[in-house]
Amino acid sequence: MIIDTERLILRPFVETDAEDVFEYLHKPAVNCFASMKLDTIEDAKAEMKKRVGETEYYFAITLKDSGKVIGEIDAFPEAGEPHEGENSPQDTFSPCWMLNLNYTGKGYAYEAAHAFFDYLFNEKGARRIYAYTEDYNKPSQRLCEKLGMRREGLFLEFISFVNNPDGTPHYENTYQYAILRKEWNE
Ligand SMILES: CC(C)(COP(=O)(O)OP(=O)(O)OC[C@H]1O[C@@H](n2cnc3c(N)ncnc32)[C@H](O)[C@@H]1OP(=O)(O)O)[C@@H](O)C(=O)NCCC(=O)NCCS
């Protein structure tokens, strides 16, 4: 699947994306992506091999004019609530978005996320899209709000991605945002 916007092309990853992805995943910008850290270009190549073949829900965000991969966006279908039965519709999605920080502040994340939401709601049967974001992550909160997502709550000490210097879990406060298909189409 290819998603075409004014300045971007969202497309599946290919093996030759390793260098561009290494550029932003060598040092993940936020703790929630700490586990995605790539230490070497060889790790990046191995990671691209894993991503190849994922054609529906995981996209490289590329610049239309140069082809450079400047970030990524993904969301996979899930049931609306973890305790729902296994036959429940998989109509809920929670996107991850990340740009190479050299390309933020240009509206690219909004352009990519808007097109991705349109795709999920109109082509992939999404009923609800929700996003988690750290309470200190203002750019991500702002992006949620520009996409028309409602702030649904603040979960205190919700999750830990890294440890404190003394080895104990470093818990973070997390906002949840969401938007329904009927709200998106209004
Ligand atoms: C979160 C993240 C994706 C947001 O990216 P971003 O570039 O700040 O977001 P946007 O695409 O909305 O662009 C932001 C600004 O570009 C500006 N801009 C400049 N040129 C523009 C143009 N041609 N069109 C639209 N906006 C433009 C806008 O004014 C906008 O600022 P505003 O929100 O005050 O209006 C980015 O900060 C990031 O990758 N962070 C690290 C990873 C991360 O935190 N992920 C989320 C974890 S929860």
The ligand as a MOL file (V3000), in Angstrom:
LIG
                    3D

  0  0  0     0  0            999 V3000
M  V30 BEGIN CTAB
M  V30 COUNTS 48 50 0 0 0
M  V30 BEGIN ATOM
M  V30 1 C 5.6560 14.0500 17.7620 0
M  V30 2 C 6.2460 14.4800 16.4260 0
M  V30 3 C 6.0070 13.3870 15.3950 0
M  V30 4 C 5.5620 15.7930 15.9910 0
M  V30 5 O 6.2080 16.3110 14.8490 0
M  V30 6 P 6.0420 17.8510 14.4040 0
M  V30 7 O 6.9010 18.1080 13.2530 0
M  V30 8 O 6.2430 18.6840 15.6290 0
M  V30 9 O 4.4960 17.9480 14.0780 0
M  V30 10 P 3.6930 18.6860 12.9060 0
M  V30 11 O 3.7640 17.9440 11.6420 0
M  V30 12 O 2.3270 18.8570 13.4650 0
M  V30 13 O 4.3880 20.0730 12.6550 0
M  V30 14 C 4.5800 20.9910 13.7070 0
M  V30 15 C 4.7070 22.4260 13.2290 0
M  V30 16 O 5.1920 22.5700 11.9160 0
M  V30 17 C 4.8070 23.8780 11.4660 0
M  V30 18 N 4.8390 23.9700 10.0030 0
M  V30 19 C 5.8570 24.5110 9.3050 0
M  V30 20 N 5.6230 24.4310 7.9880 0
M  V30 21 C 4.4210 23.8420 7.8410 0
M  V30 22 C 3.6240 23.5150 6.6950 0
M  V30 23 N 4.0640 23.7270 5.4580 0
M  V30 24 N 2.4400 22.9060 6.9020 0
M  V30 25 C 2.0010 22.6550 8.1370 0
M  V30 26 N 2.7060 22.9620 9.2790 0
M  V30 27 C 3.9160 23.5580 9.1150 0
M  V30 28 C 3.4450 24.0760 12.0320 0
M  V30 29 O 3.2700 25.4160 12.3640 0
M  V30 30 C 3.3900 23.1450 13.2320 0
M  V30 31 O 3.3410 23.8780 14.4230 0
M  V30 32 P 1.9450 24.0490 15.2120 0
M  V30 33 O 1.5630 22.6950 15.6820 0
M  V30 34 O 2.2870 24.9720 16.3170 0
M  V30 35 O 0.9460 24.5940 14.2380 0
M  V30 36 C 7.7680 14.7430 16.5320 0
M  V30 37 O 7.9910 15.7280 17.5020 0
M  V30 38 C 8.5850 13.5090 16.9080 0
M  V30 39 O 8.8800 12.6770 16.0670 0
M  V30 40 N 8.9850 13.4080 18.1840 0
M  V30 41 C 9.7890 12.2770 18.6370 0
M  V30 42 C 8.9990 10.9860 18.6700 0
M  V30 43 C 7.7490 11.0920 19.5140 0
M  V30 44 O 7.7160 11.8060 20.5080 0
M  V30 45 N 6.7170 10.3170 19.1470 0
M  V30 46 C 5.4900 10.2440 19.8880 0
M  V30 47 C 5.6190 9.3890 21.0870 0
M  V30 48 S 4.1300 9.4300 22.0530 0
M  V30 END ATOM
M  V30 BEGIN BOND
M  V30 1 1 1 2
M  V30 2 1 2 3
M  V30 3 1 2 4
M  V30 4 1 2 36
M  V30 5 1 4 5
M  V30 6 1 5 6
M  V30 7 2 6 7
M  V30 8 1 6 8
M  V30 9 1 6 9
M  V30 10 1 9 10
M  V30 11 2 10 11
M  V30 12 1 10 12
M  V30 13 1 10 13
M  V30 14 1 13 14
M  V30 15 1 14 15
M  V30 16 1 15 16
M  V30 17 1 15 30
M  V30 18 1 16 17
M  V30 19 1 17 18
M  V30 20 1 17 28
M  V30 21 1 18 19
M  V30 22 1 18 27
M  V30 23 2 19 20
M  V30 24 1 20 21
M  V30 25 1 21 22
M  V30 26 2 21 27
M  V30 27 1 22 23
M  V30 28 2 22 24
M  V30 29 1 24 25
M  V30 30 2 25 26
M  V30 31 1 26 27
M  V30 32 1 28 29
M  V30 33 1 28 30
M  V30 34 1 30 31
M  V30 35 1 31 32
M  V30 36 2 32 33
M  V30 37 1 32 34
M  V30 38 1 32 35
M  V30 39 1 36 37
M  V30 40 1 36 38
M  V30 41 2 38 39
M  V30 42 1 38 40
M  V30 43 1 40 41
M  V30 44 1 41 42
M  V30 45 1 42 43
M  V30 46 2 43 44
M  V30 47 1 43 45
M  V30 48 1 45 46
M  V30 49 1 46 47
M  V30 50 1 47 48
M  V30 END BOND
M  V30 END CTAB
M  END
